[in-house]
Amino acid sequence: LVPVAMHRSDVDSLQEMVTRVVGGDTPVKPLENVESFFEAVGPCRFSLSVRLHAAVLSTCVGVPPVLLGYRDKCLDFMQSMELDDLYVGLDDRGSGEILSKVRSASEIAPQAREQIHARALSWKGCLVRYIDRICPIHRSV
């Protein structure tokens, strides 16, 4: 278990959840930058995310995210990454479905990490090309 707080405001509620679920002293600290997120989450078998940015960053290191979606943009992201089978909409699902998705994510083969990472890089390329097209001088700024 690697609890990752995406923002300082998440620390207390995440710490309470971790203490209730696993007990003991598993400290929760907010990560200072993207590199520290990659370092913490990269070795994990999967991530369980409520924040969309955590799921996005997980895919950047090939870690399959189970995303507890709170808005349409969450499902849209998971569909774009061909990971919608790991999406749980918080508006209409129970904890049984969350556990099922976590089990599915934990059973994803290691080679699937490469596919997830490749998809993330592909989307990054699309975004860079789009930015280059609409704002060709952005890289010099």
N, C-alpha and C positions, 0 to 999 in steps of 0.2 A: 504494500500500500504506500503510494507516494502522493500525499495530499498536496495539491498545488492551488494556491490562492492567486487568481488572476489580478486581483486588486486588494489593496490593504483593507477595504471595507468588507471583503469576503472572509477575512481571517477568523473572526469570532464565530460566525455561524458555521463555517467549515470545521473549526476546531471542536465545536459542540457536537456536530454530527460524527466526526471521527471518534471522539471519546465515547459516544453512545454506541457506535457500531462495533468498534474493535477494542475499546477500553484502553487502559494504559496511557503511556505518554508518547504519542506520535505527534511531534510538533508540526504545526502548520505555519509556514512563512510565505509572505507574498514574494513572488519572483520579481527581480529587478529589471530583467530584460529578456528578450527573445532567446538569447543563447542559453540563459539559465533554465528556461522552460525546456528547450531541446535537450539539455543535459539531464534534467530530472525525468522527463517523460520518455525520451528516446529508448531507454532499455525496457520500458513497460510492454506487456503483452497487448494491452488495450487501454483506452482512457474512458472515463465516465464523466461527461461534461454537461454542465448546465449553461455555461457561457459559450456562445458560438465561436468566439475567438480561440477558446481552448481546443475545440474540435478542429478548427482550421489549422492551428499550429501543430496539433497531433498528426494530421495528415502530412504536414511538411517534413516529418521525420519517419513517415510510414507507419505510424501507430494507428490502428483502427479505433475510431471514436464511437462510443455509444453516446448519442446526443439526446438529452432531454429537452425537446424543443418547446419554446414558449411563443414563437411567432412563425409565420409562413417562411421567413427567410432561413430559418433553421432547416426545415424540410427541403427547401430549394437547394441549399448547400449540399446536403447529404445526397440528394438526387444527382446533382452535378458531379459528385464524386463516385457515383454508383454504389453508395453505401446506405441507401434508404432503408435497407433491411435492418440497419442498426439504429434507426430513428424511433424515438418514442415521443409522441405528442403529449405534453403535460395536460392538455385540456380534456382528454378523454381516455386516458390509459391508467391502469392500476399498477401497483408495485410488482405484480406477477409478470407483467410484460417487461418491465425493466429488468428483472432477474433473468428472464429468457433471453433478452438482447445481450446482457452481460455474458451469459454462457456462450452465446453464438460468437461474440467478439473474442472471447478467450480461446475459442477453438479455431480461429482463423490461422491458416498455415503461415509459417514464417515467410514463404515466398510471396504471399499476398501483400506483405509490407512493401515489397519492391513495386508492386502494381499501384498501391495507394500513393506511394511517394512519386512515382512517375506521373500519375494523374494530377497530383498537386503541382508538379513542375510544369506540366502541360498548361494548366490553368494560369500559372504564373506567367508563362510565355505569352498567352493570349492577352493578359492584362498589360504586360509591358508593350506589346505591339499596339494595343488600343491607345495607351497613353502616348506612345511615340506618334501615333497618327493625329491625335487631337491636340497635342502639345509637344511639338518636335524639339523644343529647346529645353525641356524639363531636366535633362541629364546634366546640362551645363550650369544649372542654377544651384 
